[in-house]
Structure formats: C-alpha cells, structure tokens
C-alpha cells in the first residue's frame, strides 16, 4: 500500500490503535485478520474523543458488492467504547476473526456514537453520517498467515465544524496493508534535502508497538551539522558540508519485550547558494476532498517560478507558478508521479528539478 494531510481547528480523531486479530490458530485454508487505526496526536484544545463501535464487517471479492448478505461479521472482543486520546500508539483489541484465504474488497465499521470534549469541559456529540463507515480497498488473506489492515486517519480533515457550531465526523483515511502484526514500521517516506548553512528540520514517525519510541542512527551518518533527538525523532541543525548522505535510523518501542524497526534514508545537501528543491515527498490526498501542499526551495535568487516538467499532477490539482502551492480537489484515485521544476530570478537563471509522487485514496462512503 502506498504511503505515507478543518482544517486545523480541532484535530480530534487522534491516535487510535484497534486490532482485529485472529485469536484461534488458523487452519490451512484460513488466515487471521488484524485491523488497526492510527493518527498523530492532536495539538488543539480537544481533551477527549469517545468512540463507540458496534460492529466490524468484511466483504469478499466477487460477491455482489451491494448484497447485504455478503458481509462477514467479525467478533467484537474488546471495549465497545474507548477514548481515542488515551491509546496513542497502543494496540488495543477491538475484534477477532478468521477468514477463508481469498481476496477481499471492502470493510465497514458501525460507529454508533462519537463524543468530543473540549478544554474547559464542553462536550459535543459528533454527527456520523449514516453511522457506517465503509472503505473500498482490495487486500488478500493468505492461508495460515495474518493480514494487518491499518487505517491512518487524517485528523485535521476528519472533523468538520458547521456554521451552526455542530461537529461532524467525516473520515479521511489512508489504508496500509501489511503482514506483520505488532511490528514497528517507520512511516516517514523521506527526509528533506538541504543546503550548507541553512537550518534544516525533518521528523521521523513510526507505527506499531508501544509509544514512546527511542530513536538512533545505526549505520551511515547524518549530514554534518545535523543531529537526531532520541526522544522526539526530530532531526535538526545547519548542514556544514555538501554531498549525499545515506544513513539508517532505528526506532525502539517501550514494550517490556522491546520491538524495533529500521529504515534507510538519503539526504542531498547542496553547496552554499545553490538552488535546491528541499521537498522530497508530498502528503497523500483523498478523492473529492480539498488538497493543499507546498513545494519548497532554498538558495538561488528569489522569487522562484514553478512548473511541472514531466508527468502529471492528480486530476483536479494544479501548481501555482509563483508560490509552488499544489491545490485543488482530486477527481481520480491512484499514484501520480511527476517532476517539478523551479527556476530562480538570477540574470542567468538557475534551475532545479525533483521527482515527486502524490497518492490519492478513494473517498470513504458512509
């Protein structure tokens, strides 16, 4: 699955880690399913998000997708109501089930209530249109093996405040499919490029295991002048030497029996004054949901002019030639890879290019 965006009023749907893991040993013709959901913690004035889930169901490929009898119910085994803000990164079991080895295309969750509490004690019930959240995404269940479905909620776009002040929950979600229950996965797709003498910041993130994580560099080296905060996973500093720097980072969780995950990164540091596009990845988007992201550069002579050199932006998105802002409302799903070009205002213009990809998820029906 592709990577790894209310706007910031109240990012309510915080880190939720629900698991739907098979508890009975699977036979040679069935595999276990584990479903989780997550998101980064909100930094607004929300103090509690109580969610009540009453059912989880999965639909197999090939059946009539509109046939209600084709839905396979999972057995709820965890707490039906839980506070999303109290389970940041933890793996809390919601339901269990074994499914026949096959391809499945849909999963839905019955959410009967979402209650949000704000700083100061004010509480509001969030409206969940129809109550059933349905996700359309193909995934395979292999005989004798677990399948993990992780739903990564975009908190900033999932909670909407209407003109009348009421709260509505309309989830924006990315689905990640893996085969390793409980494993730690470093989810940062890439780190920004930089330039000698210009302050740089990059943040490492991970899912799985038990937070907090401890971060370290286990191979290679960070660009000269940069350092990694072992507690926060933030890389900061001002590069002192140009070149390509490849290194491996490691995240270790806080479980009694510790789990860890590693990932390799390469960062390019340009010489002082060189024109350099620092953006190396863009956030995912969701079909029919407004998208905004900015491609950034340093060095050269500002202002810059931006354009798409090759490939195509997702349908419905455009890039602003003067600001580098990519915006619009996506109308199609999938991976869209393109090369963005920036040109500075020097007498003899300098240019730089960067290959980027935007993944557009399918919209979530409810």
N, C-alpha and C positions, 0 to 999 in steps of 0.2 A: 504494500500500500504506500502511497506517496506521503511524503512528509506532511514531512512537517515539513481578528485578526482583529442609542446608545453610545451609543457612542458614549464616551467614558462618563457616565453619570453614576451608575451603580453596577459594578460588575459582580453580579450576585451568584451566578452559578459556579461556585468555587471548586476546589479540588474534591472530586467525588471518586472514590475507588470502590466500585461494586464489583464483585466477582460472581460469575455464573460458572462454577467449576464442577466437573463430574466428580461425585464422591464415590460411586461404585466403580469397581475395576471394569474398564470397557472390554467387551468381547472382541473377537476377531473381526466383527462386522460393524462395530460402533466405535465412535470416538467421542471424547468429552468436549464440552464447550465451556469457555470461561468468558464472561462479559464484564468489562470494566469501563468506567468513565472517569475523566480527569479534566483539570484545567488549572491554570495558575491561580494562586490566591488573589482575591480582590483587594484593592487598596483604597476602596471608598468607605463610606460610613455604614456598611451593612454588617450586622453583628451575628445574624443567624439566618439560615435558609433551611427550613424544614420541608423535606420532600417525602411524600407518601406514594410508594409504588405498590400496585395491587396485582400486577401480572406481567410476565415476560413471555413472548411467543416468537417462534421462528418459522419461516415458510420455505419449503423446498422448491428448487428449480424444476420447471416442467409442469408443475401443477397450475391450475387456473389461479393467477395471482389475485383475482378478485373473489375467489371462493373462500368463504369464512371457514369452511370445514378443513381447509388445507393448512391451517395454522397449528403448530405443535407447541403445546404449553410446557414451560419449564416449571419445576417445583420450587416455589419460594421457600427458602430455608433461613433467611436472615431477618433482621429487623425490617418491618414494613415501613417505618418512618425513621428518618435519620437527618441529622444536621450536616449539610454539606461542608460547612466551615470547620467541622470538628474532625474530619477524616482526610486531611491533606496528605495525599500520597499513600495512605494506608490501604490495605487490601481487605475490605470488608465483604463477606459473602452475602449475596442477595438471593441467589437461587442456584440450583444444580440441575444437571441433565445430561443424558447420553443420547446421541443422535446417530442414525444409520450413516455410514460412510457415503457421502454424496455431496453435491453442490447445492448450496442454499442461497437465496437471493434477497430475503427480507427479514428484518427483525423489528418487533414493535414492543413498546413498553406502555403499560397503562399507568399514568400518573394521575392520581385522584385529587391531589392537593399539593400546592407549593405555597408556603407561607414565609414571607420575608420580614425580618425585624431590623429596624434601622437604629443607629446610635441615638440614644435618648429614650428608647423603649417603644417607639411607634411600630405597630405591626400591621402588615397588609397581606391579604391573600392575592397571589398572582393568578391571573386567568390562564388556563392551559386550553387552547382551542381544541375541542372535542375530547381532550383528555388522553388520546392515544398518540404516541409519538412513533412514527413509522420510518425506518431507514431502509433505503433501497441500495443494496451493495452485495455483490456476489462474494462468497467465501466458501472454501472447501473444508469438509470434515473428513479426516483420514482415519482409517480403522486402527484402533489401538493407540491413537495419539490425541493429545489435547489441542484444541484450537482456541486462541485468545482473541476476543474482539474488544478493542479499546476505543471507546467513544470519547474524543477530545473536544470538550465543549468550549466554544468561544464566548466567554462570559460577557464581554463588552457588547456583543450583538444579540445575546440570547434574551436579555431582559429589556423590555420596552416600557417607557412611561408615557401614557397617553396624555392628551391635552387636559383631560379632566383629572389627572393625577393618579389614575388606576395603574396597576402593574400587570403587564402581560408577559408570559413566558413563551417565546417562540424560538426554539433552539437552533443555533448554528453549530454544526458538528462536523468533525473530520473523523473518519473511521480508519483505525490501524489494525491490521490482521497479523498476528504472529503465532508461533507455535511453542512459545516458551513461557508458561505460567510463572508469575512471580519474578521473572528475571528483570534486571535493571537495564534499561535502554537509554543511552544518551541521545536526546531528541534534537539537539541543536544541529541544523543541517550544515552550516558552515559558519566561519567567523569572518568579520570584515577585514578587508585589506587596509593598509595604512601607508603613511609617508613619514620619512625621517623628520623628527622634530615636532610632529603634530600629535596631540594627545589622542589616544585610541581606547575604545571600550568594547568588549564583547562579553556575552553572558552564556554560560553553559547551563543546560537544563537536562533533566532526566525524568523517567517514569519508572514505576515498579519499586519493589522493596519497601522500606520504611524510612521516611524522612526524619531528621535531616541527613544529607549526604556529606561526605568528606571528599574533596577534590584534590587531585595531584597530577603532575606530569610524569609519566612513566618511561617515555622514550623520546628521543629528539630534544629539542629545546624551543622555548617561546622566542619570538623576535627579541633581540637585545633591547633592554629598556622596559619590557613588559613583565608583569608578574601576575600570578594566579592566587586569588583569595581562596584558601582551602575550605572555608565555611560557606561562602556565598556562590562560588563558581564564577565570579566576575574576574575578567582579565582586563587590567588597566595599565596605563603608563604611556610614555612617549618613546617610540622606536628610535634607536640610535644608529642603526645600520640598515642598509638596503639589501634586498635579496628575498629568496623564497625560503620560508621556514616551515618544516614539516615536523610534527610532534604528535604524541599520543597522550590523551588525558584519561583519567580513571575516576569513576565515581564509586564510593563505597557507602552502603546504607547503614542504618542504625539498628538492624536486627540483632538478636542475640547470636544467631548464626549468620554472620555478615554475608551479603551478596554484593557483587560488583559488576560494573560494565565498563568497557573501554571504547574509544573511538579515535581515529586519526584525522588530523586537520592539516591543511596547508594554507599559510597566510603569505601574501606578497606585500613587501614593504618597498615603496618606491623611493627614489632619491629625492632630496630636498628640492621643492619647487616643481617637480614633475606632475603633470596632470594624471590623476589616478581616480578611477571609479572605485569607491570603497564598498559599495553594496555588493554582496555576493549571493544573497538569497532574498526572496520576497515571500510574504505570507501567503498561505492558501486562501482561496475565496470560496464562496458558495453561490450557486446559480440563483439568480433573482434577488440577491442581497447586495446592497451597495458596497463597493470595494474601493479602498484608497491605500496607496503605498507610495513611498518616495524613493527614487534612486538618487544617491548622493555621490559627490566627488570632492576631492581636495586638490590643491596645487594649481598650477597654470595661472591664467589671468581671467578672473570672473568679469562679467557673468558668463555662464555656460549656455550652450544650445544643445538640446536633447532630441534624439530621433531613434527610430527603430531601423537598424542596419539590415537585418535579415530575420527570417522567421515571422511569426505573427503573435500579437497580443491576444488574450482570450477575447472571443466575440463580445462586443459591448463595452470594451475598455479602450481608452486612448491615453497617450502620454502628452503632457503639457511641455511644449518645446522650450519654455523659459524656466520652468521650476523642476522638471523631472518627476512630477507627480503623475502616477498612473491611477486613473479613476474611471468609474462608470459602474454599470450593473451587468454582470456576466449573464449571457444568454445561452451558453453551452457548457457542458462539463468536460473534464479531461485535463491532460497535461498540455501546456502551451509553452514551447521553448523558443526563445528569440535572442537576438544580440542587440543590446542597446549601445548607442554611441553618444559621446559628449564631445563638443568642440568648444575651446575657450576663445577669448577675445583678443589674444595676442596679435601683433602685426603679422606674424607668420603663425597662423592658428595651430595649436596643438590638439590632438585628438586622443581618445582612449575608448576602448570597447570592453564590454563584459557580457558573457553569456548568462542568461537568467531563465528560470522556469517558474511559471505560476500554475498551480494545480487548482482547478475549480471542482469542488464537490457538488454532488446532486443536492437539490434543496430537500429539506426534511418536511414531509407531509404530516398533518396531524388531524 
